[in-house]
Amino acid sequence: MPEHVLITGGAGFIGTRLAARFAQDGHAVTVLDSLIPQVHGDDPQQTSPLLRSLRGIADVIEGTVTSTDDLRRALEGATVVVHLAAETGTGQSMYEIDRYVETNVGGTAKLLDVLANEPNSVHRVVIASSRSIYGEGAYRTGDGRLVYPGHRADADMAAGDFDVHHPGEGVLSLVPTDEDAKLHPSSVYGITKQMQESLVMTVAPTIGKDSVSVRYQNVYGPGQSLKNPYTGILSIFSTLIRQGKEINIFEDGEESRDFVYIDDVVEATFLAATDPRAAGQTFNVGSGVATTVNEVVAALFDAFGRDVPTRVSGNYRLGDIRHNVADTSRLKEVLGFTPRTEFREGLRAFVEWVLSEPIEVDGYQRSLDEMSKRNLLK
């Protein structure tokens, strides 16, 4: 049966691709998005290719999840909600605390309040969660036990020790983190994502609606914002390479992330919204492969066909994790889906798209200055 899907935050990188995927299968789509300048520019109708891509695909409502009236309007006729709307960026969250909490937690609470107390046709709510809720994730001790280390200490990192430690243990080995792992986020952003997920997964079933959580790893691909300095290192480093500027590699460059290509994220989210088997489930959405920052830089140089100076500075940000890699076996076992795009293949497609775009004004240094003056960047 065709659904009427509401995608909150649906004019963004993931939301626009997801809207097209729903439309492709004959589902009606409504998008609610605040069209913030940090993502869409000062005149979104003219400056946002993401917004333009929704023409003929979705009904777009400019509004915010922090407004009950906007939510009521957007929910008219909806049968499925995919809740993507959120302020993103680990670093920025550490000093714009009220804005992150108001949008991410408060907006989710308002959405659920409307669904709980007013007539609607929604039968499933999918919440876009994040790998950030795991904090440092899972590690194995020398004798084979699974542990979940706490946040890295400022004093250790200041001394150049960026590894993860656990009381009473020696060297730890990184292992993929599954959905049953301990949740202990190390940033305000991570805390708000955990709260979003907890609210949806707790409230939705009590009001007769399916709930599904998709925990995204580091999503990348064509269409990712090149304006937003909080988007991620692929966009940031790509802009620096095109400008011929030096890349400052934080810590020792051996910190790693699980990069997952946009098409895989869209397909996993589509299944979470439409497959009956997804009801009540939580899924990691990642590649299952850890890639270090040093490897990212080398891969970007190869894809662009040029190098720029690099400096492994030892700088670090409070709230950042050391490593992250997802166990994606549940996604395969329950929904029969495995992300299929290898990092270098996806990166080539990303770089090809980047080269077709104008070189953006570099706001990255400004974002670092903001953190530095608040003693969050060392």
TORTORLO-130447 format. One record per residue (C-alpha): residue number from 1; residue in one letter; x, y, z. Coordinates in nm, 3 decimals. Example, Ala and Ser with C-alpha at 12.3 -4.5 7.8 and 13.67 -1.06 7.14 Angstrom:
<pt seq="1" type="A" X="1.230" Y="-0.450" Z="0.780"/>
<pt seq="2" type="S" X="1.367" Y="-0.106" Z="0.714"/>
***
This chain:
<pt seq="1" type="M" X="0.000" Y="0.000" Z="0.000"/>
<pt seq="2" type="P" X="0.133" Y="0.347" Z="-0.083"/>
<pt seq="3" type="E" X="0.229" Y="0.550" Z="0.223"/>
<pt seq="4" type="H" X="0.222" Y="0.923" Z="0.285"/>
<pt seq="5" type="V" X="0.564" Y="0.988" Z="0.435"/>
<pt seq="6" type="L" X="0.658" Y="1.294" Z="0.637"/>
<pt seq="7" type="I" X="1.034" Y="1.353" Z="0.647"/>
<pt seq="8" type="T" X="1.131" Y="1.609" Z="0.908"/>
<pt seq="9" type="G" X="1.456" Y="1.780" Z="0.814"/>
<pt seq="10" type="G" X="1.386" Y="1.638" Z="0.470"/>
<pt seq="11" type="A" X="1.553" Y="1.913" Z="0.265"/>
<pt seq="12" type="G" X="1.897" Y="1.808" Z="0.383"/>
<pt seq="13" type="F" X="2.159" Y="1.575" Z="0.239"/>
<pt seq="14" type="I" X="1.995" Y="1.250" Z="0.348"/>
<pt seq="15" type="G" X="1.635" Y="1.370" Z="0.338"/>
<pt seq="16" type="T" X="1.631" Y="1.477" Z="-0.025"/>
<pt seq="17" type="R" X="1.773" Y="1.145" Z="-0.143"/>
<pt seq="18" type="L" X="1.528" Y="0.961" Z="0.080"/>
<pt seq="19" type="A" X="1.233" Y="1.163" Z="-0.054"/>
<pt seq="20" type="A" X="1.332" Y="1.063" Z="-0.408"/>
<pt seq="21" type="R" X="1.351" Y="0.697" Z="-0.302"/>
<pt seq="22" type="F" X="0.999" Y="0.705" Z="-0.158"/>
<pt seq="23" type="A" X="0.862" Y="0.887" Z="-0.462"/>
<pt seq="24" type="Q" X="1.027" Y="0.630" Z="-0.690"/>
<pt seq="25" type="D" X="0.811" Y="0.359" Z="-0.530"/>
<pt seq="26" type="G" X="0.492" Y="0.562" Z="-0.558"/>
<pt seq="27" type="H" X="0.469" Y="0.699" Z="-0.203"/>
<pt seq="28" type="A" X="0.353" Y="1.055" Z="-0.135"/>
<pt seq="29" type="V" X="0.613" Y="1.269" Z="0.045"/>
<pt seq="30" type="T" X="0.589" Y="1.579" Z="0.262"/>
<pt seq="31" type="V" X="0.905" Y="1.753" Z="0.383"/>
<pt seq="32" type="L" X="0.924" Y="1.980" Z="0.687"/>
<pt seq="33" type="D" X="1.248" Y="2.177" Z="0.705"/>
<pt seq="34" type="S" X="1.362" Y="2.503" Z="0.862"/>
<pt seq="35" type="L" X="1.605" Y="2.566" Z="0.571"/>
<pt seq="36" type="I" X="1.878" Y="2.706" Z="0.797"/>
<pt seq="37" type="P" X="2.144" Y="2.923" Z="0.625"/>
<pt seq="38" type="Q" X="2.428" Y="2.705" Z="0.760"/>
<pt seq="39" type="V" X="2.307" Y="2.430" Z="0.526"/>
<pt seq="40" type="H" X="2.102" Y="2.603" Z="0.254"/>
<pt seq="41" type="G" X="2.249" Y="2.955" Z="0.224"/>
<pt seq="42" type="D" X="2.077" Y="3.286" Z="0.285"/>
<pt seq="43" type="D" X="1.826" Y="3.251" Z="-0.002"/>
<pt seq="44" type="P" X="1.739" Y="2.879" Z="-0.016"/>
<pt seq="45" type="Q" X="1.509" Y="2.905" Z="-0.318"/>
<pt seq="46" type="Q" X="1.806" Y="3.032" Z="-0.520"/>
<pt seq="47" type="T" X="2.110" Y="2.894" Z="-0.336"/>
<pt seq="48" type="S" X="2.008" Y="2.542" Z="-0.228"/>
<pt seq="49" type="P" X="2.037" Y="2.266" Z="-0.489"/>
<pt seq="50" type="L" X="1.905" Y="2.025" Z="-0.226"/>
<pt seq="51" type="L" X="1.582" Y="2.222" Z="-0.198"/>
<pt seq="52" type="R" X="1.549" Y="2.248" Z="-0.575"/>
<pt seq="53" type="S" X="1.588" Y="1.870" Z="-0.606"/>
<pt seq="54" type="L" X="1.259" Y="1.823" Z="-0.420"/>
<pt seq="55" type="R" X="1.053" Y="1.997" Z="-0.688"/>
<pt seq="56" type="G" X="0.801" Y="1.753" Z="-0.827"/>
<pt seq="57" type="I" X="0.896" Y="1.495" Z="-0.564"/>
<pt seq="58" type="A" X="0.766" Y="1.631" Z="-0.234"/>
<pt seq="59" type="D" X="0.546" Y="1.898" Z="-0.083"/>
<pt seq="60" type="V" X="0.784" Y="2.123" Z="0.109"/>
<pt seq="61" type="I" X="0.676" Y="2.307" Z="0.422"/>
<pt seq="62" type="E" X="0.921" Y="2.562" Z="0.557"/>
<pt seq="63" type="G" X="0.888" Y="2.529" Z="0.931"/>
<pt seq="64" type="T" X="1.045" Y="2.383" Z="1.241"/>
<pt seq="65" type="V" X="0.990" Y="2.084" Z="1.466"/>
<pt seq="66" type="T" X="1.002" Y="2.325" Z="1.761"/>
<pt seq="67" type="S" X="0.664" Y="2.464" Z="1.645"/>
<pt seq="68" type="T" X="0.355" Y="2.260" Z="1.726"/>
<pt seq="69" type="D" X="0.159" Y="2.445" Z="1.456"/>
<pt seq="70" type="D" X="0.419" Y="2.357" Z="1.191"/>
<pt seq="71" type="L" X="0.413" Y="1.994" Z="1.300"/>
<pt seq="72" type="R" X="0.033" Y="1.979" Z="1.286"/>
<pt seq="73" type="R" X="0.036" Y="2.113" Z="0.931"/>
<pt seq="74" type="A" X="0.309" Y="1.874" Z="0.820"/>
<pt seq="75" type="L" X="0.140" Y="1.568" Z="0.975"/>
<pt seq="76" type="E" X="-0.184" Y="1.611" Z="0.781"/>
<pt seq="77" type="G" X="-0.244" Y="1.282" Z="0.602"/>
<pt seq="78" type="A" X="0.091" Y="1.131" Z="0.702"/>
<pt seq="79" type="T" X="0.105" Y="0.756" Z="0.767"/>
<pt seq="80" type="V" X="0.482" Y="0.725" Z="0.826"/>
<pt seq="81" type="V" X="0.722" Y="0.974" Z="0.987"/>
<pt seq="82" type="V" X="1.096" Y="0.966" Z="0.929"/>
<pt seq="83" type="H" X="1.239" Y="1.203" Z="1.188"/>
<pt seq="84" type="L" X="1.569" Y="1.338" Z="1.052"/>
<pt seq="85" type="A" X="1.539" Y="1.694" Z="1.185"/>
<pt seq="86" type="A" X="1.829" Y="1.775" Z="1.417"/>
<pt seq="87" type="E" X="2.111" Y="2.017" Z="1.478"/>
<pt seq="88" type="T" X="2.427" Y="1.828" Z="1.385"/>
<pt seq="89" type="G" X="2.795" Y="1.862" Z="1.471"/>
<pt seq="90" type="T" X="2.977" Y="1.731" Z="1.775"/>
<pt seq="91" type="G" X="3.203" Y="2.033" Z="1.820"/>
<pt seq="92" type="Q" X="2.937" Y="2.301" Z="1.782"/>
<pt seq="93" type="S" X="2.708" Y="2.117" Z="2.023"/>
<pt seq="94" type="M" X="2.956" Y="2.170" Z="2.304"/>
<pt seq="95" type="Y" X="2.896" Y="2.545" Z="2.309"/>
<pt seq="96" type="E" X="2.552" Y="2.589" Z="2.149"/>
<pt seq="97" type="I" X="2.394" Y="2.365" Z="2.407"/>
<pt seq="98" type="D" X="2.053" Y="2.524" Z="2.437"/>
<pt seq="99" type="R" X="1.994" Y="2.527" Z="2.059"/>
<pt seq="100" type="Y" X="2.089" Y="2.160" Z="2.023"/>
<pt seq="101" type="V" X="1.872" Y="2.050" Z="2.314"/>
<pt seq="102" type="E" X="1.576" Y="2.265" Z="2.208"/>
<pt seq="103" type="T" X="1.575" Y="2.134" Z="1.852"/>
<pt seq="104" type="N" X="1.680" Y="1.775" Z="1.899"/>
<pt seq="105" type="V" X="1.512" Y="1.686" Z="2.226"/>
<pt seq="106" type="G" X="1.241" Y="1.952" Z="2.239"/>
<pt seq="107" type="G" X="1.144" Y="1.903" Z="1.874"/>
<pt seq="108" type="T" X="1.116" Y="1.527" Z="1.918"/>
<pt seq="109" type="A" X="0.905" Y="1.575" Z="2.230"/>
<pt seq="110" type="K" X="0.670" Y="1.812" Z="2.042"/>
<pt seq="111" type="L" X="0.635" Y="1.564" Z="1.755"/>
<pt seq="112" type="L" X="0.544" Y="1.282" Z="1.991"/>
<pt seq="113" type="D" X="0.311" Y="1.508" Z="2.189"/>
<pt seq="114" type="V" X="0.109" Y="1.585" Z="1.876"/>
<pt seq="115" type="L" X="0.101" Y="1.217" Z="1.778"/>
<pt seq="116" type="A" X="-0.010" Y="1.119" Z="2.129"/>
<pt seq="117" type="N" X="-0.280" Y="1.380" Z="2.177"/>
<pt seq="118" type="E" X="-0.428" Y="1.473" Z="1.839"/>
<pt seq="119" type="P" X="-0.598" Y="1.266" Z="1.566"/>
<pt seq="120" type="N" X="-0.354" Y="1.137" Z="1.304"/>
<pt seq="121" type="S" X="-0.297" Y="0.847" Z="1.065"/>
<pt seq="122" type="V" X="0.065" Y="0.770" Z="1.151"/>
<pt seq="123" type="H" X="0.142" Y="0.403" Z="1.214"/>
<pt seq="124" type="R" X="0.526" Y="0.409" Z="1.212"/>
<pt seq="125" type="V" X="0.793" Y="0.653" Z="1.337"/>
<pt seq="126" type="V" X="1.154" Y="0.608" Z="1.226"/>
<pt seq="127" type="I" X="1.412" Y="0.801" Z="1.425"/>
<pt seq="128" type="A" X="1.749" Y="0.886" Z="1.272"/>
<pt seq="129" type="S" X="1.989" Y="0.819" Z="1.558"/>
<pt seq="130" type="S" X="2.369" Y="0.830" Z="1.555"/>
<pt seq="131" type="R" X="2.686" Y="0.635" Z="1.628"/>
<pt seq="132" type="S" X="2.767" Y="0.920" Z="1.869"/>
<pt seq="133" type="I" X="2.543" Y="0.764" Z="2.135"/>
<pt seq="134" type="Y" X="2.796" Y="0.483" Z="2.188"/>
<pt seq="135" type="G" X="3.075" Y="0.714" Z="2.302"/>
<pt seq="136" type="E" X="3.396" Y="0.515" Z="2.261"/>
<pt seq="137" type="G" X="3.208" Y="0.195" Z="2.174"/>
<pt seq="138" type="A" X="3.325" Y="-0.162" Z="2.224"/>
<pt seq="139" type="Y" X="3.676" Y="-0.294" Z="2.292"/>
<pt seq="140" type="R" X="3.816" Y="-0.631" Z="2.389"/>
<pt seq="141" type="T" X="4.068" Y="-0.685" Z="2.666"/>
<pt seq="142" type="G" X="4.377" Y="-0.903" Z="2.639"/>
<pt seq="143" type="D" X="4.193" Y="-1.197" Z="2.796"/>
<pt seq="144" type="G" X="3.893" Y="-1.164" Z="2.565"/>
<pt seq="145" type="R" X="3.640" Y="-0.971" Z="2.774"/>
<pt seq="146" type="L" X="3.422" Y="-0.701" Z="2.619"/>
<pt seq="147" type="V" X="3.448" Y="-0.355" Z="2.780"/>
<pt seq="148" type="Y" X="3.311" Y="-0.008" Z="2.708"/>
<pt seq="149" type="P" X="3.576" Y="0.250" Z="2.802"/>
<pt seq="150" type="G" X="3.485" Y="0.593" Z="2.928"/>
<pt seq="151" type="H" X="3.577" Y="0.924" Z="2.767"/>
<pt seq="152" type="R" X="3.943" Y="0.996" Z="2.708"/>
<pt seq="153" type="A" X="4.105" Y="1.225" Z="2.962"/>
<pt seq="154" type="D" X="4.215" Y="1.574" Z="2.866"/>
<pt seq="155" type="A" X="4.544" Y="1.523" Z="3.054"/>
<pt seq="156" type="D" X="4.627" Y="1.208" Z="2.857"/>
<pt seq="157" type="M" X="4.560" Y="1.371" Z="2.521"/>
<pt seq="158" type="A" X="4.757" Y="1.681" Z="2.620"/>
<pt seq="159" type="A" X="5.052" Y="1.447" Z="2.678"/>
<pt seq="160" type="G" X="5.008" Y="1.295" Z="2.330"/>
<pt seq="161" type="D" X="4.837" Y="0.977" Z="2.448"/>
<pt seq="162" type="F" X="4.527" Y="0.951" Z="2.228"/>
<pt seq="163" type="D" X="4.453" Y="0.584" Z="2.288"/>
<pt seq="164" type="V" X="4.150" Y="0.456" Z="2.474"/>
<pt seq="165" type="H" X="4.205" Y="0.320" Z="2.824"/>
<pt seq="166" type="H" X="3.996" Y="0.124" Z="3.071"/>
<pt seq="167" type="P" X="4.072" Y="0.099" Z="3.447"/>
<pt seq="168" type="G" X="4.278" Y="-0.206" Z="3.535"/>
<pt seq="169" type="E" X="4.330" Y="-0.311" Z="3.175"/>
<pt seq="170" type="G" X="4.629" Y="-0.305" Z="2.943"/>
<pt seq="171" type="V" X="4.612" Y="-0.271" Z="2.566"/>
<pt seq="172" type="L" X="4.259" Y="-0.280" Z="2.426"/>
<pt seq="173" type="S" X="4.154" Y="-0.403" Z="2.082"/>
<pt seq="174" type="L" X="3.882" Y="-0.226" Z="1.887"/>
<pt seq="175" type="V" X="3.585" Y="-0.444" Z="1.790"/>
<pt seq="176" type="P" X="3.267" Y="-0.359" Z="1.596"/>
<pt seq="177" type="T" X="3.001" Y="-0.210" Z="1.824"/>
<pt seq="178" type="D" X="2.661" Y="-0.376" Z="1.810"/>
<pt seq="179" type="E" X="2.320" Y="-0.233" Z="1.899"/>
<pt seq="180" type="D" X="2.322" Y="-0.383" Z="2.250"/>
<pt seq="181" type="A" X="2.637" Y="-0.195" Z="2.350"/>
<pt seq="182" type="K" X="2.651" Y="0.046" Z="2.640"/>
<pt seq="183" type="L" X="2.526" Y="0.395" Z="2.553"/>
<pt seq="184" type="H" X="2.746" Y="0.669" Z="2.701"/>
<pt seq="185" type="P" X="2.781" Y="0.962" Z="2.462"/>
<pt seq="186" type="S" X="3.075" Y="1.200" Z="2.503"/>
<pt seq="187" type="S" X="2.920" Y="1.514" Z="2.352"/>
<pt seq="188" type="V" X="2.605" Y="1.724" Z="2.384"/>
<pt seq="189" type="Y" X="2.513" Y="1.617" Z="2.032"/>
<pt seq="190" type="G" X="2.543" Y="1.250" Z="2.131"/>
<pt seq="191" type="I" X="2.333" Y="1.305" Z="2.443"/>
<pt seq="192" type="T" X="2.056" Y="1.468" Z="2.240"/>
<pt seq="193" type="K" X="2.058" Y="1.185" Z="1.986"/>
<pt seq="194" type="Q" X="2.028" Y="0.930" Z="2.266"/>
<pt seq="195" type="M" X="1.735" Y="1.128" Z="2.406"/>
<pt seq="196" type="Q" X="1.567" Y="1.147" Z="2.065"/>
<pt seq="197" type="E" X="1.595" Y="0.773" Z="2.021"/>
<pt seq="198" type="S" X="1.480" Y="0.694" Z="2.374"/>
<pt seq="199" type="L" X="1.175" Y="0.918" Z="2.340"/>
<pt seq="200" type="V" X="1.063" Y="0.764" Z="2.011"/>
<pt seq="201" type="M" X="1.133" Y="0.403" Z="2.105"/>
<pt seq="202" type="T" X="0.954" Y="0.446" Z="2.441"/>
<pt seq="203" type="V" X="0.655" Y="0.660" Z="2.347"/>
<pt seq="204" type="A" X="0.557" Y="0.540" Z="2.000"/>
<pt seq="205" type="P" X="0.462" Y="0.183" Z="2.103"/>
<pt seq="206" type="T" X="0.251" Y="0.311" Z="2.392"/>
<pt seq="207" type="I" X="0.036" Y="0.514" Z="2.149"/>
<pt seq="208" type="G" X="-0.008" Y="0.230" Z="1.902"/>
<pt seq="209" type="K" X="0.267" Y="0.313" Z="1.653"/>
<pt seq="210" type="D" X="0.565" Y="0.113" Z="1.534"/>
<pt seq="211" type="S" X="0.903" Y="0.257" Z="1.627"/>
<pt seq="212" type="V" X="1.231" Y="0.197" Z="1.446"/>
<pt seq="213" type="S" X="1.575" Y="0.347" Z="1.512"/>
<pt seq="214" type="V" X="1.852" Y="0.373" Z="1.253"/>
<pt seq="215" type="R" X="2.189" Y="0.461" Z="1.403"/>
<pt seq="216" type="Y" X="2.386" Y="0.631" Z="1.127"/>
<pt seq="217" type="Q" X="2.762" Y="0.614" Z="1.115"/>
<pt seq="218" type="N" X="2.958" Y="0.880" Z="0.918"/>
<pt seq="219" type="V" X="2.741" Y="0.940" Z="0.611"/>
<pt seq="220" type="Y" X="2.906" Y="1.082" Z="0.297"/>
<pt seq="221" type="G" X="2.848" Y="1.120" Z="-0.074"/>
<pt seq="222" type="P" X="2.744" Y="1.357" Z="-0.353"/>
<pt seq="223" type="G" X="2.517" Y="1.633" Z="-0.226"/>
<pt seq="224" type="Q" X="2.682" Y="1.662" Z="0.115"/>
<pt seq="225" type="S" X="2.706" Y="2.023" Z="0.228"/>
<pt seq="226" type="L" X="3.031" Y="2.192" Z="0.132"/>
<pt seq="227" type="K" X="2.926" Y="2.512" Z="0.312"/>
<pt seq="228" type="N" X="2.873" Y="2.371" Z="0.659"/>
<pt seq="229" type="P" X="3.204" Y="2.351" Z="0.852"/>
<pt seq="230" type="Y" X="3.045" Y="2.098" Z="1.089"/>
<pt seq="231" type="T" X="2.953" Y="1.849" Z="0.815"/>
<pt seq="232" type="G" X="3.255" Y="1.619" Z="0.837"/>
<pt seq="233" type="I" X="3.614" Y="1.579" Z="0.729"/>
<pt seq="234" type="L" X="3.549" Y="1.465" Z="0.372"/>
<pt seq="235" type="S" X="3.380" Y="1.793" Z="0.282"/>
<pt seq="236" type="I" X="3.620" Y="2.001" Z="0.491"/>
<pt seq="237" type="F" X="3.936" Y="1.838" Z="0.351"/>
<pt seq="238" type="S" X="3.799" Y="1.849" Z="-0.005"/>
<pt seq="239" type="T" X="3.751" Y="2.225" Z="0.018"/>
<pt seq="240" type="L" X="4.102" Y="2.271" Z="0.158"/>
<pt seq="241" type="I" X="4.251" Y="2.059" Z="-0.123"/>
<pt seq="242" type="R" X="4.071" Y="2.264" Z="-0.388"/>
<pt seq="243" type="Q" X="4.196" Y="2.584" Z="-0.226"/>
<pt seq="244" type="G" X="4.551" Y="2.452" Z="-0.203"/>
<pt seq="245" type="K" X="4.554" Y="2.500" Z="0.173"/>
<pt seq="246" type="E" X="4.727" Y="2.294" Z="0.438"/>
<pt seq="247" type="I" X="4.533" Y="2.014" Z="0.608"/>
<pt seq="248" type="N" X="4.572" Y="2.006" Z="0.986"/>
<pt seq="249" type="I" X="4.538" Y="1.642" Z="1.093"/>
<pt seq="250" type="F" X="4.424" Y="1.623" Z="1.454"/>
<pt seq="251" type="E" X="4.568" Y="1.387" Z="1.714"/>
<pt seq="252" type="D" X="4.807" Y="1.148" Z="1.534"/>
<pt seq="253" type="G" X="4.581" Y="1.081" Z="1.236"/>
<pt seq="254" type="E" X="4.515" Y="0.725" Z="1.348"/>
<pt seq="255" type="E" X="4.168" Y="0.802" Z="1.483"/>
<pt seq="256" type="S" X="3.910" Y="0.619" Z="1.272"/>
<pt seq="257" type="R" X="3.548" Y="0.635" Z="1.161"/>
<pt seq="258" type="D" X="3.299" Y="0.411" Z="0.982"/>
<pt seq="259" type="F" X="3.215" Y="0.590" Z="0.655"/>
<pt seq="260" type="V" X="2.889" Y="0.480" Z="0.495"/>
<pt seq="261" type="Y" X="2.778" Y="0.591" Z="0.149"/>
<pt seq="262" type="I" X="2.459" Y="0.792" Z="0.106"/>
<pt seq="263" type="D" X="2.285" Y="0.538" Z="-0.122"/>
<pt seq="264" type="D" X="2.330" Y="0.265" Z="0.139"/>
<pt seq="265" type="V" X="2.194" Y="0.491" Z="0.412"/>
<pt seq="266" type="V" X="1.890" Y="0.580" Z="0.203"/>
<pt seq="267" type="E" X="1.809" Y="0.217" Z="0.125"/>
<pt seq="268" type="A" X="1.846" Y="0.109" Z="0.488"/>
<pt seq="269" type="T" X="1.619" Y="0.394" Z="0.602"/>
<pt seq="270" type="F" X="1.364" Y="0.315" Z="0.330"/>
<pt seq="271" type="L" X="1.348" Y="-0.044" Z="0.455"/>
<pt seq="272" type="A" X="1.320" Y="0.074" Z="0.816"/>
<pt seq="273" type="A" X="1.015" Y="0.278" Z="0.714"/>
<pt seq="274" type="T" X="0.841" Y="0.022" Z="0.494"/>
<pt seq="275" type="D" X="0.939" Y="-0.332" Z="0.592"/>
<pt seq="276" type="P" X="0.709" Y="-0.493" Z="0.856"/>
<pt seq="277" type="R" X="1.008" Y="-0.682" Z="0.997"/>
<pt seq="278" type="A" X="1.169" Y="-0.355" Z="1.110"/>
<pt seq="279" type="A" X="0.901" Y="-0.275" Z="1.369"/>
<pt seq="280" type="G" X="1.046" Y="-0.225" Z="1.717"/>
<pt seq="281" type="Q" X="1.404" Y="-0.273" Z="1.598"/>
<pt seq="282" type="T" X="1.724" Y="-0.071" Z="1.625"/>
<pt seq="283" type="F" X="1.976" Y="-0.092" Z="1.342"/>
<pt seq="284" type="N" X="2.334" Y="0.021" Z="1.298"/>
<pt seq="285" type="V" X="2.373" Y="0.169" Z="0.950"/>
<pt seq="286" type="G" X="2.740" Y="0.165" Z="0.856"/>
<pt seq="287" type="S" X="2.995" Y="-0.004" Z="0.635"/>
<pt seq="288" type="G" X="3.143" Y="-0.216" Z="0.913"/>
<pt seq="289" type="V" X="3.491" Y="-0.089" Z="0.820"/>
<pt seq="290" type="A" X="3.707" Y="0.151" Z="1.022"/>
<pt seq="291" type="T" X="3.903" Y="0.405" Z="0.815"/>
<pt seq="292" type="T" X="4.166" Y="0.627" Z="0.976"/>
<pt seq="293" type="V" X="4.203" Y="0.999" Z="0.909"/>
<pt seq="294" type="N" X="4.546" Y="0.935" Z="0.758"/>
<pt seq="295" type="E" X="4.386" Y="0.687" Z="0.519"/>
<pt seq="296" type="V" X="4.114" Y="0.940" Z="0.435"/>
<pt seq="297" type="V" X="4.372" Y="1.205" Z="0.342"/>
<pt seq="298" type="A" X="4.566" Y="0.961" Z="0.122"/>
<pt seq="299" type="A" X="4.246" Y="0.847" Z="-0.051"/>
<pt seq="300" type="L" X="4.139" Y="1.208" Z="-0.115"/>
<pt seq="301" type="F" X="4.478" Y="1.297" Z="-0.263"/>
<pt seq="302" type="D" X="4.449" Y="0.997" Z="-0.493"/>
<pt seq="303" type="A" X="4.091" Y="1.080" Z="-0.598"/>
<pt seq="304" type="F" X="4.168" Y="1.450" Z="-0.663"/>
<pt seq="305" type="G" X="4.498" Y="1.368" Z="-0.832"/>
<pt seq="306" type="R" X="4.680" Y="1.628" Z="-0.626"/>
<pt seq="307" type="D" X="4.836" Y="1.679" Z="-0.283"/>
<pt seq="308" type="V" X="4.847" Y="1.972" Z="-0.044"/>
<pt seq="309" type="P" X="5.069" Y="2.017" Z="0.262"/>
<pt seq="310" type="T" X="4.961" Y="1.823" Z="0.570"/>
<pt seq="311" type="R" X="5.050" Y="1.867" Z="0.933"/>
<pt seq="312" type="V" X="4.988" Y="1.607" Z="1.202"/>
<pt seq="313" type="S" X="4.946" Y="1.862" Z="1.477"/>
<pt seq="314" type="G" X="4.843" Y="1.673" Z="1.788"/>
<pt seq="315" type="N" X="4.548" Y="1.911" Z="1.826"/>
<pt seq="316" type="Y" X="4.236" Y="1.748" Z="1.969"/>
<pt seq="317" type="R" X="3.876" Y="1.836" Z="2.044"/>
<pt seq="318" type="L" X="3.708" Y="1.757" Z="2.372"/>
<pt seq="319" type="G" X="3.406" Y="1.537" Z="2.307"/>
<pt seq="320" type="D" X="3.560" Y="1.355" Z="2.010"/>
<pt seq="321" type="I" X="3.589" Y="0.978" Z="2.018"/>
<pt seq="322" type="R" X="3.900" Y="0.785" Z="1.913"/>
<pt seq="323" type="H" X="3.753" Y="0.507" Z="1.700"/>
<pt seq="324" type="N" X="3.422" Y="0.387" Z="1.570"/>
<pt seq="325" type="V" X="3.312" Y="0.091" Z="1.362"/>
<pt seq="326" type="A" X="2.965" Y="-0.061" Z="1.350"/>
<pt seq="327" type="D" X="2.850" Y="-0.420" Z="1.371"/>
<pt seq="328" type="T" X="2.588" Y="-0.428" Z="1.093"/>
<pt seq="329" type="S" X="2.486" Y="-0.793" Z="1.124"/>
<pt seq="330" type="R" X="2.136" Y="-0.714" Z="1.257"/>
<pt seq="331" type="L" X="2.057" Y="-0.508" Z="0.947"/>
<pt seq="332" type="K" X="2.144" Y="-0.810" Z="0.733"/>
<pt seq="333" type="E" X="1.975" Y="-1.069" Z="0.953"/>
<pt seq="334" type="V" X="1.643" Y="-0.884" Z="0.996"/>
<pt seq="335" type="L" X="1.607" Y="-0.687" Z="0.672"/>
<pt seq="336" type="G" X="1.839" Y="-0.879" Z="0.440"/>
<pt seq="337" type="F" X="2.038" Y="-0.567" Z="0.358"/>
<pt seq="338" type="T" X="2.412" Y="-0.508" Z="0.369"/>
<pt seq="339" type="P" X="2.566" Y="-0.171" Z="0.272"/>
<pt seq="340" type="R" X="2.757" Y="-0.243" Z="-0.046"/>
<pt seq="341" type="T" X="2.959" Y="0.065" Z="-0.144"/>
<pt seq="342" type="E" X="3.328" Y="0.041" Z="-0.057"/>
<pt seq="343" type="F" X="3.492" Y="0.357" Z="0.071"/>
<pt seq="344" type="R" X="3.724" Y="0.427" Z="-0.223"/>
<pt seq="345" type="E" X="3.443" Y="0.364" Z="-0.473"/>
<pt seq="346" type="G" X="3.210" Y="0.601" Z="-0.287"/>
<pt seq="347" type="L" X="3.487" Y="0.855" Z="-0.243"/>
<pt seq="348" type="R" X="3.554" Y="0.866" Z="-0.618"/>
<pt seq="349" type="A" X="3.186" Y="0.945" Z="-0.680"/>
<pt seq="350" type="F" X="3.195" Y="1.209" Z="-0.407"/>
<pt seq="351" type="V" X="3.508" Y="1.378" Z="-0.545"/>
<pt seq="352" type="E" X="3.370" Y="1.374" Z="-0.901"/>
<pt seq="353" type="W" X="3.065" Y="1.560" Z="-0.770"/>
<pt seq="354" type="V" X="3.276" Y="1.802" Z="-0.562"/>
<pt seq="355" type="L" X="3.474" Y="1.900" Z="-0.872"/>
<pt seq="356" type="S" X="3.149" Y="2.000" Z="-1.044"/>
<pt seq="357" type="E" X="3.061" Y="2.239" Z="-0.760"/>
<pt seq="358" type="P" X="3.189" Y="2.593" Z="-0.697"/>
<pt seq="359" type="I" X="3.469" Y="2.625" Z="-0.442"/>
<pt seq="360" type="E" X="3.300" Y="2.735" Z="-0.123"/>
<pt seq="361" type="V" X="3.420" Y="3.001" Z="0.118"/>
<pt seq="362" type="D" X="3.615" Y="2.821" Z="0.387"/>
<pt seq="363" type="G" X="3.435" Y="2.857" Z="0.721"/>
<pt seq="364" type="Y" X="3.629" Y="2.574" Z="0.881"/>
<pt seq="365" type="Q" X="3.891" Y="2.791" Z="1.051"/>
<pt seq="366" type="R" X="3.617" Y="3.007" Z="1.199"/>
<pt seq="367" type="S" X="3.457" Y="2.699" Z="1.353"/>
<pt seq="368" type="L" X="3.793" Y="2.597" Z="1.503"/>
<pt seq="369" type="D" X="3.845" Y="2.947" Z="1.641"/>
<pt seq="370" type="E" X="3.503" Y="2.926" Z="1.808"/>
<pt seq="371" type="M" X="3.602" Y="2.604" Z="1.980"/>
<pt seq="372" type="S" X="3.950" Y="2.723" Z="2.069"/>
<pt seq="373" type="K" X="3.835" Y="3.034" Z="2.250"/>
<pt seq="374" type="R" X="3.604" Y="2.815" Z="2.459"/>
<pt seq="375" type="N" X="3.894" Y="2.580" Z="2.545"/>
<pt seq="376" type="L" X="3.730" Y="2.289" Z="2.359"/>
<pt seq="377" type="L" X="4.006" Y="2.264" Z="2.099"/>
<pt seq="378" type="K" X="4.351" Y="2.202" Z="2.239"/>
***
